[in-house]
Amino acid sequence: MDVDKTIELLNRKIKREKAARKAAEGLLERKSHELYMAKQLVEDTLFTVQEKAEKDVVLLEFKSYLDSILLDYNQRLLKEQPTQMLLQSLINDLGCLNSIQSVCLSFSSNANETLTQLYAGKHQEFETLSQASYPVQWNESLTQITVFFELENIESGAIQLIFNTSPNTMWRDTIEKQFSLISEMINAAFERKYLLDKTLKEKKRAESSERATRDFVAMINHELRTPLNGLLGSAELMEDTEITDYQKKLLETIHQSGQMLRIIINDLLDFSKMSAGMLELKMANFKPCILVKTIEQIFTPQMAEKCLRFDIHIADNLPQTLMGDIDRVQQILVNLIGNAFKFTKSGHISLKVGWQKNALVLIVSDTGCGIPQDKQKLLFEPFTQVDNSSQRQFEGTGLGLSICKLLVDAMSGELSFKSELGEGSEFQVKLPLEVVCEQRTHSSEDNQLSFSIENLSILAVEDIKMNQVILNMMLKKLGITPDFANDGMEALTYLQEHDVDIVLMDCRMPILDGFETTKRLRKQGYKKPILALTAGTTSMEVEACIEAGMDDTLSKPYKAIELEAMLKLWGSKYV
């Protein structure tokens, strides 16, 4: 019994051990399988990670390369024009990318030009796409991208690329962003070129218009002043003849009408010159007290005729000598006082001249009709008057105050006014001028005043017979008998055979004008004074006279006293 039990126990033990071993082998097999699967998963994951990393590196390199192209060409296009050579270099650099087979850049610099096409890489046929609402388009196979750009809201070109394979979504996003930036860079370069070309065209057009304006002003200046010189010169010379009282009244009418015409012409031409930027201030020393005396002499007779009182007040601190353009300062005063005279029927007109804070102060007041409030804002506008109707009481061009404003502005001064309807007006001008500490030397002035011009020999070069007659009579009135030449060629021939003290030279003549004649004389070594008698008063024409070699200019219409003063000035220097 004991043996049987022992064997049974041993058999059970063996079965348990076999079952345990079998279970252990099964567990070991399962674990081995799980370990194998885990290993495969790790290997697969590692492969995926490596593959993604490699793609990310390639994409990063792709993006970095495009960034470097953007930086390089953006700087170059800021400095250079978008020429075909520069743009070809750009697409050649884009075509160097391994993922790109072909690049095409199509562009036109303006709407009227045909498209220029530049290629890089393999020459392939690009699919034609039209610009839609979205400026970036892919073809159906996702192997070609087209990025459009426009100029002045008009399609002006596109950059197109063909890839080796269809990029994935991540690549497409990067490609779209980078090539949109490149497109914007190219478009900005063309916009800058377009704006520059447009600006240059506008500049040329403006310069052409300015030249045309200058030429017109110079031409009309000459054409108006030439007959006016004959009119006023004849009237001046007739005053020295024996005439009846009836003829004297007619002569006074001619003289006054001529002076009025001269004022109107001066206003129109001055305004045209100022508007065209041709105003030039002639700075020189002048005595304000002498200026005031001149103004008094001009207006006192007119005030007496109209029974107006003309009051002049000069401040005690007014400097003796100032530096400025006395002619333009006088023009301001003449316009302001003339305006006050025109609109004042009774009472008085006053002129106050003072010196405040390094500025010449001129105040013109009147007891005239005054200016309505609704007209005061437009007072300095050209061709504007308080009453512009056909039944207006006061004549004039409406340029006087506009010219005053332009002149005051040119001198960096201030012009203001106050006025009450029916109570009169007051205009105040402040001109910053330099005080001159003058050393009194009168030797040259005394020599000039005492110089006798009767013995001067003069050649007058003038093509218009009327001007020859007037000039001949004025010079004979001064005791001089001149010789005449009808043009520059005659003058050159005459001066080869005769010696004269002074040449009076007209500027605009047929065959050979005064400018070229003077240049030839100076080249030949001619040293005597050549004085221009010109109808041109623009700064350009005066400069042209001096550049040609002329010594001085006398503008038409001129008076005998002005001609005499110029002959004394230059005669005392050279004779």
C-alpha positions in Angstrom: 0.0 0.0 0.0 2.7 2.4 0.9 4.5 1.7 -2.3 1.4 2.3 -4.4 0.7 5.6 -2.7 4.2 6.7 -3.1 4.1 5.9 -6.9 0.8 7.7 -7.2 2.2 10.7 -5.5 5.2 10.7 -7.7 3.0 10.4 -10.8 0.9 13.4 -9.7 4.1 15.3 -9.0 5.4 14.5 -12.4 2.1 15.6 -14.0 2.2 18.9 -12.1 5.8 19.5 -13.2 5.0 18.8 -16.8 2.0 21.1 -16.7 4.1 23.8 -15.0 6.8 23.4 -17.6 4.3 23.5 -20.4 2.7 26.6 -19.0 6.2 28.1 -18.7 7.0 27.3 -22.2 3.7 28.8 -23.4 4.4 32.0 -21.4 7.9 32.2 -22.8 6.6 31.8 -26.3 4.0 34.6 -25.8 6.6 36.9 -24.3 9.0 36.1 -27.1 6.3 37.0 -29.7 5.5 40.2 -27.8 9.1 41.1 -27.7 9.5 40.5 -31.4 6.4 42.7 -32.1 7.7 45.4 -29.9 11.1 45.3 -31.7 9.3 45.5 -35.1 7.3 48.5 -33.9 10.4 50.3 -32.6 12.2 49.6 -35.9 9.2 50.8 -37.9 8.8 53.9 -35.7 12.5 54.7 -36.0 12.3 54.4 -39.8 9.3 56.7 -39.9 11.1 59.3 -37.6 14.3 59.1 -39.7 12.3 59.5 -42.9 10.3 62.5 -41.5 13.5 64.1 -40.2 15.2 63.7 -43.6 12.1 65.3 -45.3 12.1 68.2 -42.7 15.8 68.8 -43.3 15.2 69.0 -47.0 12.3 71.3 -46.6 14.3 73.4 -44.2 17.1 73.6 -46.7 14.7 74.5 -49.4 13.2 77.3 -47.3 16.6 78.6 -46.2 17.8 78.7 -49.8 14.7 80.7 -50.9 15.2 83.0 -47.9 18.7 83.7 -49.0 17.5 84.5 -52.5 14.9 86.8 -51.2 17.4 88.7 -49.0 20.0 89.0 -51.7 17.7 90.1 -54.6 15.6 92.3 -52.4 18.7 94.4 -51.6 19.8 94.4 -55.2 16.4 95.4 -56.5 16.3 98.3 -54.0 19.5 99.6 -55.6 19.1 98.6 -59.2 16.4 98.7 -61.9 14.6 95.4 -62.6 16.5 94.7 -65.8 16.2 91.5 -67.8 19.8 90.6 -66.8 19.0 90.9 -63.1 15.7 89.0 -63.4 17.3 86.3 -65.5 19.9 85.9 -62.7 17.1 85.5 -60.2 15.3 82.7 -62.0 18.6 81.0 -62.8 19.2 80.8 -59.0 15.6 79.4 -58.5 16.2 76.8 -61.2 19.2 75.4 -59.3 16.9 73.7 -56.8 16.8 69.9 -57.2 13.1 69.7 -56.8 12.4 72.2 -59.6 12.5 71.2 -63.2 11.7 74.6 -64.9 11.1 78.2 -64.0 9.4 80.9 -66.1 9.1 84.6 -65.3 6.6 86.6 -67.5 6.4 90.4 -67.0 5.7 93.8 -68.7 6.9 97.1 -67.2 3.7 98.9 -68.3 0.3 98.1 -69.6 1.2 98.9 -73.2 4.2 96.5 -73.4 4.0 92.9 -74.5 5.0 90.2 -72.0 8.7 89.4 -71.7 9.4 85.8 -70.8 12.5 84.5 -69.1 13.3 80.8 -68.6 15.6 78.6 -66.4 16.0 74.8 -66.0 14.5 72.4 -68.6 12.3 74.2 -71.1 8.9 72.7 -70.8 5.4 73.8 -71.8 3.7 75.6 -69.0 -0.1 75.4 -68.6 -1.8 78.7 -69.3 -3.8 79.9 -66.3 -5.8 83.1 -65.9 -5.6 85.1 -62.7 -8.5 84.4 -60.5 -9.5 85.9 -57.2 -6.6 84.0 -55.5 -3.2 85.0 -57.0 -1.6 81.6 -56.4 -2.8 78.7 -58.5 -1.8 75.0 -58.9 -2.6 72.8 -61.9 -4.7 69.7 -61.5 -1.7 67.4 -61.1 -0.2 69.7 -58.5 3.1 69.8 -60.3 2.9 73.4 -61.5 2.4 76.6 -59.5 1.6 80.0 -60.9 1.9 83.2 -58.8 0.5 86.3 -60.4 1.4 90.0 -59.8 -0.1 93.2 -61.0 0.8 96.8 -61.7 -1.7 99.6 -61.2 -4.4 97.0 -60.6 -3.7 95.4 -64.0 -2.2 91.9 -64.4 1.4 92.5 -65.4 3.1 89.1 -65.1 3.6 85.9 -63.2 6.3 83.5 -61.9 5.7 79.8 -62.8 7.5 76.6 -61.6 7.2 72.9 -62.6 8.3 70.4 -59.8 9.7 66.9 -60.3 6.9 65.4 -58.2 3.7 66.7 -56.6 4.7 68.3 -53.3 2.8 67.2 -50.2 0.6 69.6 -48.3 3.3 70.9 -46.0 5.6 71.5 -49.0 2.8 73.3 -50.9 2.2 75.6 -48.0 5.9 76.5 -47.8 6.2 76.9 -51.6 3.1 79.2 -51.8 4.4 81.4 -49.0 7.9 81.7 -50.3 7.0 82.3 -53.9 4.3 84.8 -52.9 7.1 86.8 -51.2 9.3 86.5 -54.3 6.4 87.7 -56.5 5.8 90.7 -54.1 9.5 91.5 -54.3 9.4 91.6 -58.1 6.1 93.5 -58.2 7.5 96.1 -55.8 10.6 96.6 -58.0 8.4 97.2 -61.1 6.2 99.6 -59.1 9.2 101.6 -58.0 10.4 101.6 -61.6 6.9 102.6 -62.8 6.7 105.5 -60.3 10.2 106.6 -61.1 9.5 106.7 -64.8 6.2 108.5 -64.2 8.0 111.0 -62.0 10.7 111.6 -64.6 8.0 112.1 -67.3 6.1 114.5 -65.1 9.3 116.4 -64.4 10.2 116.6 -68.1 6.6 117.8 -68.8 6.8 120.4 -66.1 10.2 121.6 -67.3 8.9 121.8 -70.8 5.8 123.7 -69.6 8.1 126.0 -67.6 10.3 126.7 -70.6 7.3 127.4 -72.7 5.9 129.8 -70.1 9.3 131.5 -69.8 9.6 131.8 -73.6 6.0 133.2 -73.8 6.6 135.8 -71.1 9.9 136.9 -72.8 8.2 137.1 -76.2 5.1 138.9 -75.0 7.3 141.2 -72.9 9.2 142.2 -76.0 6.2 142.5 -78.3 4.3 144.8 -75.9 7.1 147.0 -74.8 8.5 147.7 -78.2 5.5 149.6 -79.5 5.0 151.2 -76.1 8.6 152.5 -76.3 7.6 154.3 -79.5 4.3 155.7 -78.0 5.8 157.0 -74.8 9.0 158.2 -76.4 7.1 160.1 -79.0 4.9 161.7 -76.3 7.9 162.7 -74.3 9.7 164.2 -77.2 6.5 166.1 -78.4 6.4 167.9 -75.0 9.6 169.8 -76.1 8.0 171.1 -79.3 5.7 174.1 -79.8 2.1 172.9 -79.7 -1.3 174.5 -79.2 -3.3 174.2 -76.0 -5.6 171.8 -77.8 -2.7 169.6 -78.9 -1.2 169.8 -75.4 -4.5 168.3 -74.0 -4.4 165.5 -76.6 -0.7 164.9 -75.8 -1.5 164.7 -72.1 -4.2 162.2 -72.8 -1.8 160.2 -74.9 0.9 160.3 -72.2 -1.6 159.4 -69.4 -3.1 156.5 -71.5 0.4 155.3 -72.3 1.5 155.4 -68.7 -1.7 153.5 -67.7 -1.0 150.9 -70.4 2.6 150.7 -69.1 1.3 150.0 -65.6 -1.1 147.3 -66.9 1.6 145.7 -69.0 4.0 145.8 -66.0 1.4 144.2 -63.7 0.6 141.4 -66.2 4.2 140.7 -67.0 5.3 140.9 -63.3 2.6 138.5 -62.3 3.5 136.1 -65.1 7.1 136.3 -64.1 6.4 135.6 -60.5 4.0 132.8 -61.3 6.7 131.2 -63.5 9.3 131.5 -60.8 11.2 134.1 -62.7 11.3 136.9 -60.1 14.8 138.0 -59.1 15.4 140.5 -56.4 18.2 143.0 -57.1 19.8 143.8 -53.7 21.6 147.1 -53.4 22.0 149.9 -50.9 19.2 152.5 -50.9 18.0 155.4 -48.8 14.4 155.0 -47.6 14.1 158.8 -47.3 14.8 159.2 -51.0 12.3 156.5 -51.7 9.6 158.4 -49.7 10.4 161.6 -51.6 10.0 159.7 -54.9 6.6 158.4 -53.8 5.6 161.9 -52.7 6.5 163.3 -56.1 4.6 160.6 -57.9 1.3 161.0 -56.0 1.1 164.6 -54.8 -0.1 166.0 -58.1 -2.7 163.2 -58.4 -3.9 163.8 -54.8 -4.2 167.6 -55.6 -6.4 166.9 -58.6 -8.8 164.8 -56.5 -8.7 167.2 -53.6 -7.3 164.5 -51.2 -4.8 165.2 -48.4 -1.6 163.2 -48.6 0.0 162.8 -45.2 3.5 161.3 -44.9 5.0 160.4 -41.5 8.6 159.2 -41.2 9.8 157.7 -37.8 12.8 159.2 -36.2 14.6 155.9 -35.8 14.4 155.1 -39.6 17.9 154.0 -40.7 19.6 156.2 -43.3 20.6 153.3 -45.6 19.2 149.8 -46.1 20.0 146.8 -48.2 17.2 145.7 -50.4 15.5 145.9 -53.8 14.4 149.5 -53.9 12.4 149.0 -57.2 10.3 146.3 -55.7 9.8 148.2 -52.4 8.7 151.2 -54.5 6.4 148.9 -56.5 4.7 147.7 -53.3 4.1 151.3 -52.2 2.9 152.4 -55.6 0.4 149.6 -55.7 -0.9 150.1 -52.2 -1.1 153.9 -52.5 -2.6 153.7 -56.0 -5.2 151.3 -54.7 -6.1 153.6 -51.8 -6.2 156.6 -54.3 -8.6 154.7 -56.6 -11.1 153.8 -53.8 -11.0 157.1 -51.9 -13.3 159.9 -53.0 -12.7 162.3 -50.2 -10.7 162.7 -47.0 -7.1 161.7 -46.9 -4.5 159.0 -47.6 -1.5 158.6 -45.2 1.8 156.8 -45.5 3.7 155.9 -42.3 7.3 154.7 -42.7 9.0 153.2 -39.6 11.5 150.7 -38.3 10.6 148.0 -35.8 12.5 144.8 -34.8 14.9 145.0 -37.8 12.2 145.5 -40.3 11.0 148.3 -42.5 7.4 149.0 -41.7 5.1 150.6 -44.3 1.5 151.5 -43.4 -0.9 152.9 -46.0 -4.3 154.0 -44.7 -7.2 155.8 -46.4 -10.7 157.1 -45.7 -12.1 155.3 -48.8 -15.1 153.0 -49.2 -13.6 150.1 -47.3 -13.8 146.4 -48.1 -16.9 144.2 -47.4 -16.2 141.2 -45.1 -17.3 138.7 -47.7 -14.7 140.0 -50.2 -11.7 140.2 -47.7 -10.8 136.5 -48.0 -10.2 136.8 -51.7 -8.5 140.2 -51.7 -5.0 138.9 -52.6 -6.3 136.5 -55.3 -5.3 137.5 -58.9 -7.7 139.2 -61.2 -10.1 139.7 -58.3 -11.7 143.0 -57.3 -14.3 144.0 -54.8 -16.7 144.7 -57.7 -16.2 142.6 -60.8 -19.5 143.4 -62.5 -19.8 145.1 -65.9 -21.1 148.2 -64.1 -18.2 148.6 -61.7 -17.0 152.1 -60.9 -13.2 151.3 -60.6 -11.1 150.0 -63.5 -8.0 147.9 -63.2 -6.6 144.3 -63.7 -7.1 143.2 -60.1 -3.4 142.3 -59.9 -2.0 145.1 -57.7 -2.6 143.4 -54.3 -1.7 140.0 -55.6 1.7 141.4 -56.8 2.2 143.1 -53.5 1.6 139.8 -51.7 4.0 137.9 -54.0 6.7 140.6 -53.6 6.4 140.7 -49.8 6.6 136.9 -49.6 9.7 136.9 -51.8 11.3 139.3 -49.3 10.3 137.0 -46.4 8.0 139.8 -45.1 4.5 140.1 -43.9 1.4 141.8 -45.4 -1.7 142.4 -43.4 -4.8 144.7 -43.5 -7.9 145.8 -41.7 -10.9 147.4 -43.2 -14.4 148.5 -42.4 -17.1 149.1 -45.0 -17.6 152.8 -45.4 -14.7 153.6 -43.0 -11.6 153.0 -45.0 -8.7 150.5 -45.0 -5.2 150.1 -43.6 -2.5 148.0 -45.1 0.7 147.2 -43.2 3.9 145.8 -44.7 6.9 144.5 -42.7 10.1 143.8 -44.7 13.1 142.4 -42.8 16.0 144.4 -44.3 19.7 144.8 -43.4 20.9 148.2 -42.1 24.0 149.4 -43.9 26.6 151.5 -42.1 27.6 153.5 -45.1 31.0 155.3 -45.4 30.2 158.5 -47.3 32.3 158.7 -50.5 31.0 161.0 -53.2 34.0 161.2 -55.5 32.6 158.7 -58.1 29.1 160.1 -57.8 30.3 163.6 -58.3 32.4 162.5 -61.3 29.4 160.8 -62.8 27.1 163.8 -62.3 29.7 166.3 -63.7 30.6 164.1 -66.7 29.6 165.7 -70.1 28.1 163.3 -72.6 27.9 165.6 -75.6 31.2 164.4 -77.0 30.4 160.7 -76.8 30.5 158.8 -80.0 27.7 156.2 -80.0 26.7 153.3 -82.3 23.1 152.2 -81.8 22.3 148.7 -83.1 18.5 148.6 -83.7 16.4 146.9 -86.4 13.0 148.7 -85.8 12.9 152.1 -87.6 10.4 153.5 -85.1 12.9 152.8 -82.3 15.7 154.3 -84.3 13.8 157.5 -84.8 12.9 157.8 -81.1 16.4 156.9 -79.9 18.0 159.4 -82.5 15.7 162.2 -81.3 16.4 161.5 -77.6 20.2 161.4 -78.1 20.1 164.6 -80.2 18.1 166.2 -77.3 21.1 165.2 -75.1 23.6 166.7 -77.6 24.7 163.4 -79.3 24.4 162.4 -82.9 24.6 158.6 -83.1 25.3 156.2 -85.9 22.9 153.3 -86.5 23.3 149.7 -87.6 20.2 147.7 -88.6 21.5 144.3 -87.3 24.5 142.6 -85.7 26.3 142.0 -89.0 26.2 145.6 -89.9 27.5 146.5 -86.4 30.4 144.1 -86.7 31.4 145.6 -90.1 31.0 149.2 -88.8 33.1 148.6 -85.7 35.9 147.1 -87.8 36.3 150.5 -89.5 35.2 153.0 -86.8 36.0 153.5 -83.1 33.1 154.5 -80.8 32.9 155.2 -77.1 29.6 153.2 -76.3 27.5 150.7 -78.2 23.8 150.6 -77.6 22.7 147.1 -78.5 19.2 145.8 -79.1 18.9 142.1 -78.2 16.3 140.6 -80.6 17.2 141.3 -84.2 17.2 139.4 -87.5 20.3 138.0 -89.2 22.5 138.3 -86.1 21.0 139.2 -82.7 22.5 141.3 -80.0 23.6 138.4 -77.8 25.7 136.7 -80.6 27.0 140.1 -81.8 28.3 140.9 -78.3 29.9 137.5 -77.9 31.8 137.9 -81.2 32.9 141.4 -80.2 34.2 140.3 -76.9 36.1 137.4 -78.5 37.7 139.9 -80.8 38.9 141.8 -77.8 36.5 144.7 -77.9 36.7 146.5 -74.5 34.3 149.4 -74.8 30.9 149.5 -73.0 28.1 147.6 -74.7 24.7 148.6 -73.2 21.6 146.6 -73.9 18.4 148.4 -74.9 16.0 145.6 -74.4 12.2 145.1 -74.3 12.9 142.0 -72.2 12.8 142.5 -68.4 12.8 138.9 -67.2 15.7 137.8 -65.0 16.7 135.2 -67.7 17.0 137.8 -70.4 19.0 140.2 -68.2 21.3 137.3 -67.2 21.6 136.4 -70.9 22.7 140.0 -71.6 25.4 139.9 -68.9 26.6 136.4 -69.9 26.9 137.5 -73.5 29.3 140.3 -72.4 27.0 143.3 -72.1 27.8 145.7 -69.3 24.4 147.0 -68.4 20.7 146.9 -69.5 18.1 149.6 -70.0 14.5 148.3 -70.4 12.1 149.6 -72.9 10.1 151.9 -72.7 12.8 154.2 -71.3 12.9 157.9 -70.8 15.6 160.4 -72.0 16.6 161.0 -68.4 17.2 157.3 -67.8 19.2 157.1 -71.0 21.3 160.1 -70.0 22.0 158.6 -66.6 23.3 155.4 -68.1 25.5 157.2 -70.6 26.9 159.3 -67.8 27.6 156.2 -65.7 29.5 154.3 -68.3 30.9 157.3 -70.1 32.6 158.5 -66.8 34.1 155.0 -66.3 35.7 154.5 -69.8 36.2 157.8 -71.5 
